[in-house]
């Protein structure tokens, strides 16, 4: 495998920088911190969780042999199951991006995504150390993606809830 191919395969799960870029551009003239957080939550939900998971669904259904190789496993029915688990994440991400989604729904969706993705992260790290699986889809950008996708989503909702309830710390307390 060439170095370029390895870098591409490890970076594919890192769609979340597109969510961050979109949210930054969209919020450059935001009227309030609350509006900024709402925009970040929507961008993160639809681009990072929704589109990222939809891409994984398509990849696992359309190219199961390629995906199995990228992860470092033989093709099994497991790739089909992963495709539909990702479809579930995509649907949840699209729901969380809805203007009618409540903070409770978004937290629940973030936690649900976390249960799957953090479990996958533990599995990737286990395979890395126990079996020496250094395939790009096992030890590359997927580790960062599996960790950060739900964590950032939960953080954004938590921060938004604190801001809306007026329970934020003064800047001096945060900095000092």
Secondary structure, DSSP 8 states (H G I E B T S, - for coil): --HHHHHHHHHTT-THHHHHHHHHHHTTT-SSHHHHHHHHHHHIIIIIIIIHHHHHHHHHHH-HHHHHHHHTS---HHHHHHHHHHHHHHHHHHHHTSTT--HHHHHHHHHHHHHHHHHHHHHHHHHHHHH----HHHHSHHHHHHHHHHHHHHHHHHHHHHHHHT----HHHHH-
